[in-house]
């Protein structure tokens, strides 16, 4: 989000005296402008540290996306609200991170040079994979929503629906799964309000595998166009 958008959010939170929770799990995967701006940075830039809002801004984060280690099950909450921190600390007793995991992560994150190089290379690869997918689908006449971060892309397959319904979307998902051998997420599973949009993850495979996937997708779309 831009500075302007974040300023609008903080203004609204101040006016309504509500809490502002920012999920920044994809902060390290931003590969194009606008660059990532943390909500806490936006608050500090507006010199709101000494206001009531300071204790109502909370950040949630996980190492899952940026470091690609979902199996570690490590997440965190950053807050200046003592009550929130105290409650989260008590709740953490039900999902403790093992000492072995903590030790490994401390070694992994303490290397500044490795950390910076890893995140830079990760952003470059994410951008490369996304461009490969967008180009591949574009050659088949399929468009994608523009994005600048994350590991997924919204793909427009509305013209392949037999009808403008979520039932038709599920039918299309099954056809892609069984005929093309590709499992992509139908929009309904992500609470999309319009049928025909699919979410495709492009970051969990090698360039070679992604190329094969795009070839399968193009063959499937070509087959559907001839029917």
C-alpha positions in Angstrom: 0.0 0.0 0.0 1.1 3.6 -0.7 1.8 6.3 1.9 -1.5 7.9 1.0 -3.5 4.8 1.5 -1.8 4.1 4.8 -2.4 7.7 5.9 -6.1 7.2 5.1 -6.2 4.0 7.2 -4.5 5.7 10.2 -6.8 8.7 10.0 -9.8 6.4 10.0 -8.5 4.4 12.9 -7.9 7.6 14.9 -11.3 9.0 14.1 -13.2 5.8 15.0 -10.9 4.9 17.9 -10.4 1.4 16.6 -7.5 -1.1 16.5 -5.5 -1.4 13.3 -4.1 -4.9 12.5 -1.6 -5.2 9.7 -0.8 -8.6 8.2 2.7 -8.1 6.8 3.5 -11.8 5.9 4.3 -10.9 2.3 6.5 -7.9 3.2 9.7 -9.6 1.9 8.2 -10.6 -1.5 7.6 -7.1 -2.8 9.5 -7.1 -6.1 8.1 -3.9 -7.8 6.9 -0.4 -6.9 5.2 0.6 -4.8 7.8 -0.7 -2.3 6.7 -2.1 1.0 5.8 0.3 3.8 5.1 -1.0 7.2 2.1 0.3 9.1 4.3 1.2 12.0 6.5 3.3 9.7 3.4 5.2 8.5 2.4 5.9 12.1 5.9 7.1 13.0 6.0 9.3 9.9 2.9 11.0 11.0 4.4 11.5 14.5 1.5 9.5 16.2 3.7 7.6 18.7 2.4 9.6 21.6 -1.2 9.3 20.7 -3.8 6.6 21.7 -3.3 5.0 18.2 0.2 3.8 19.2 -1.3 1.2 21.4 -3.9 0.2 18.9 -1.6 -0.7 16.0 -0.6 -4.4 15.8 1.5 -6.3 13.2 1.3 -10.0 12.6 4.0 -11.8 10.6 5.3 -15.2 9.8 8.5 -16.6 8.3 6.5 -18.9 6.1 6.4 -16.7 2.9 9.6 -14.7 3.0 11.9 -17.6 4.0 9.9 -20.5 2.6 9.8 -22.5 5.8 6.1 -23.2 6.5 7.0 -26.4 8.4 8.7 -24.4 11.2 5.3 -22.9 12.2 6.8 -19.7 13.5 4.7 -16.5 13.7 4.8 -13.4 15.7 2.9 -10.4 16.9 4.4 -6.9 17.2 2.4 -4.5 19.4 3.0 -1.7 21.9 -0.2 -2.7 23.7 0.8 -4.5 27.0 -2.5 -6.2 27.2 -2.2 -7.6 23.7 1.3 -8.8 24.3 0.4 -10.3 27.7 -2.5 -12.2 26.2 -0.5 -13.4 23.2 2.3 -14.6 25.5 -0.2 -16.7 27.5 -1.8 -18.1 24.4 1.7 -19.1 23.0 1.9 -21.8 25.7 -0.5 -23.8 23.5 1.8 -23.6 20.4 5.4 -23.4 21.6 8.3 -23.3 19.2 10.8 -26.0 20.0 14.2 -25.1 21.3 15.8 -26.8 18.3 13.7 -24.6 15.9 14.5 -21.5 17.9 18.3 -22.3 17.8 18.2 -22.9 14.1 16.3 -19.7 13.4 18.6 -17.6 15.5 21.6 -18.9 13.5 19.7 -18.3 10.2 18.6 -14.8 11.0 21.7 -13.6 12.8 23.7 -13.6 9.5 23.0 -10.2 8.1 24.8 -10.7 4.8 23.1 -14.0 4.2 19.7 -12.6 5.2 20.0 -9.6 2.9 21.3 -11.7 0.0 18.6 -14.3 0.5 15.7 -11.9 0.5 17.1 -10.0 -2.6 17.5 -13.3 -4.5 14.1 -14.5 -3.4 12.5 -11.3 -4.7 14.3 -11.6 -8.0 13.1 -15.2 -8.4 9.6 -14.5 -7.4 9.5 -11.7 -10.0 11.0 -14.0 -12.7 8.5 -16.8 -12.1 5.6 -14.4 -12.2 6.7 -12.9 -15.5 7.1 -16.4 -16.9 3.6 -17.3 -15.9 2.0 -14.0 -17.1 3.8 -14.3 -20.5 2.9 -18.0 -20.8 -0.8 -17.4 -20.1 -0.8 -14.3 -22.3 0.2 -16.4 -25.2 -3.0 -18.4 -24.7 -5.1 -15.3 -24.5 -5.4 -15.4 -20.7 -4.9 -12.2 -18.6 -3.8 -11.8 -15.0 -4.3 -9.0 -12.5 -1.3 -6.8 -12.1 0.6 -7.4 -8.9 3.9 -6.3 -7.2 4.3 -8.8 -4.4 3.3 -12.3 -3.2 3.5 -15.8 -4.5 0.2 -16.0 -6.2 -1.6 -14.4 -9.2 -5.3 -13.9 -10.0 -6.0 -15.4 -13.4 -9.1 -14.5 -15.5 -10.7 -17.6 -16.9 -14.2 -16.2 -17.0 -14.5 -16.8 -20.8 -14.0 -20.6 -20.2 -17.1 -20.8 -17.9 -20.2 -22.6 -19.2 -22.3 -20.1 -17.3 -21.6 -17.1 -15.0 -21.9 -19.2 -11.8 -19.7 -20.6 -9.1 -21.1 -24.1 -10.0 -19.6 -23.6 -13.5 -16.4 -22.4 -11.9 -16.1 -25.7 -9.9 -16.8 -27.6 -13.1 -14.0 -25.8 -14.8 -11.6 -26.5 -11.9 -12.4 -30.2 -12.1 -11.7 -30.2 -15.9 -8.4 -28.4 -15.5 -7.5 -30.9 -12.7 -8.4 -34.0 -14.6 -7.6 -33.0 -18.2 -4.6 -30.8 -17.8 -3.2 -32.3 -14.6 -3.0 -28.9 -12.9 -4.5 -28.0 -9.5 -5.3 -24.3 -9.3 -7.5 -22.6 -6.7 -11.0 -21.6 -7.8 -11.8 -18.1 -6.7 -14.7 -19.3 -4.5 -12.2 -21.0 -2.2 -10.6 -17.6 -1.6 -14.0 -15.8 -1.2 -13.9 -14.1 -4.6 -17.2 -12.4 -5.3 -17.1 -13.1 -9.0 -17.0 -16.6 -10.6 -14.2 -17.3 -13.2 -11.2 -16.0 -11.3 -8.5 -18.5 -10.2 -5.5 -18.1 -7.9 -2.3 -19.7 -9.2 0.8 -20.2 -7.1 3.9 -19.7 -9.3 6.6 -19.6 -6.7 6.7 -23.3 -5.5 8.2 -24.8 -8.6 11.3 -24.6 -10.8 11.4 -22.7 -14.1 11.3 -26.0 -15.9 8.2 -27.2 -14.0 6.5 -23.8 -14.5 7.2 -24.1 -18.3 5.5 -27.5 -18.4 2.6 -26.2 -16.5 2.1 -23.3 -18.9 2.3 -25.7 -21.9 -0.4 -27.8 -20.3 -2.6 -24.8 -19.6 -2.2 -23.5 -23.2 -3.1 -26.9 -24.6 -6.1 -27.1 -22.4 -7.3 -23.6 -23.4 -6.7 -24.4 -27.1 -8.8 -27.6 -26.7 -11.6 -25.6 -25.1 -11.6 -23.0 -27.8 -12.1 -25.7 -30.5 -15.2 -27.2 -28.7 
